[in-house]
Amino acid sequence: MSLAEIEAETESKRVGEETGGSLGREAWKLLRRDPVAIIGFALIAFFVLVALFAPLIAPYAPDAQPGAGTITPTNIPGPSAEHWFGLDELGRDEFSRVVYGARQSLLVGVVSLILGMSLGLLMGFLAGAFGGKVDTVVMRLVDVMLAIPGLLLAIAIAAMLGPSLLSVMIAIAAVNVPIFARLLRGQMLAQREADYVLAAQSLGVRRRSIMLGHVLPNSVSPVIVQGTLTLATAIIEAAALSFLGLGSADPGVPEWGRMLASTQRYLASAPHLAFFPGMAIVIAALGFTLLGERLREALDPKYRR
Amino acid sequence: MTAATALLLDVRDLSVTFTRRDRRDVRAVDGVSFDVRPGETVGLVGESGSGKSVTALAVMGLLPDRGVRVDGQVHFDDDDLLTLPGDRMRDIRGRDIAMVFQDPMSSLNPVVPIGVQVTEVLVRHRDMHGEAAREEAAELLRRVGIPDPVRRLKDYPHQLSGGMRQRALISMALACRPRLLIADEPTTALDVTIQAQILELLKELVSDSGTALVLITHDLGVVAGLCDTVHVMYSGRVVESAPRRVLFADPRHPYTGGLLGSVPRLDSPRGEPLRPIPGSPTDTLPWADACAFAPRCAHRIGACTGQAPALEVTGDRSLRCVNPLAEGEASPNPAVAPPASVAPEPEEEPT
């Protein structure tokens, strides 16, 4: 599902509705037979389904405190039949909070990916298509952004914008802009030298058509891969930002990163509070990473036959 | 072919120099002149690095803008293609002059269906759209001998064989019935049986539509089957030009003789070694003060170095050699005249 979203996202940027269809179909065929890709896909599907149907799955609201009054810093009940993942330090149902946390992670991941990718691809396309001065200006800008370590840049932006979900999204998007810009530009520069571009030129095809109809469709497959992998890092970065207290301003909103942060003090008495959100982050990120890696191989002709 | 026939393409003193910072300039094409009459087939022959392809790219205006200097004139109709603004040149390319490249594997866009790529030319130059363009594209594919063209339109390049791809590329090049087609080693990347088919196809299409053809090749067998006039190039210059029949029967430049002699013969005695030209195309001297071929030439004399040999015209032959082969000295090679591999029509056109 998420994959479909990514593909739709990239598709909409392409010109020519039929372009890439066959390559995509062949990659799909390869992926369907690849156990690792299937595991990745299953993890993603699991993650997305949990996020979508959180209210149906979670037995309690994320801010309900079924265990209120019974909790002390030294007595935080672990997993039981009633509370699968136990209770947290405020007596809330940990399972429900982890389930609702998936929503936040998915939302932040997808929105920041779309934001970052759109701007990055636009910059990359301009640089790759026009070259020359445009390329120089855009790429120096990208260099500046890349010079700052990703997480540091995200923290700076999120801190500047104040703690909110939107600022986390913008911060993570900003980190991804230069990555996509550089990726697409590099691909386009390489493809511009391809024989089929020369052949199209020999037929008098206009520059714009060559760039949009020939160069761009041949340059997007690494972008799809990068998009999948970026979702994984976006989820981790979102967790990191909320761990650092830069997430949603409302402490009742369950975020995996913040759940990890607030559990630090109880690590000795209630290790399950660190384990479950941690595992959730791992599973979500792992799914996108596995699928992304395999997608890279499926789309790369070098790995074929 | 009388002088009265208007020239279609007239290349005069074409030079292409690649310039690089901190490096010596490289002159890939050095004062090349040739002309093409409507409907004529002209061969440009030479080894790798002799400047054939660069000549073609210069005529097409497809050399990169930076790092390349192009001098001379390329007249097509009344225009000098070298000074034509970019958008007018783009209008001419594909409509009046088209080109077929060496490698059909990489000359088609791998992620775009064949049909879209063929249609693109029709949209661009013939203002055709939608169903009409699709039908015409299928017709074009059918004309180049692609079976079941309607279904093929939806196929991607990797679903076609090399020969089929080259056919598709030829159909694109001929989509607007250009008056001039430049084919740069169109069969080099194909296997031998397909080569013959593609050459036959080119010959047929070109004579049907009255398109003039500039055929670039290193294979004299290809030339023998197709060309009216042949220009032999070495190290960026034309060393010998003559009508095909004259050139094959009686090569005068030692390089032409060497090329003819190095073609394998079916009827040679078993075990007889090939007669290659010694050395490699990099063993050249600068044309400015010697014959570039001198280091490899068995016919070399003292006068070959120390001065640049001039291109001398006698009758319908031009020759750049101070010590040419004598008539009959090169022992015409039956392997190339007529060649067995390209199904030629030996005694056909009146020259």
Interface residues (C-beta under 8 A of the other chain):
Chain A: G16 E18 T19 G20 S22 L23 A194 D195 Y196 L198 A199 A200 Q201 S202 L203 G204 V205 R206 S209 G213 H214 P217 N218
Chain B: M60 L62 R90 D91 I92 R93 G94 R95 A98 M99 F101 D103 S106 S107 L108 N109 P110 V111 V112 P113 V116 E120 V121 R124 H125 Y156 H158 Q159 L169 M172 A173
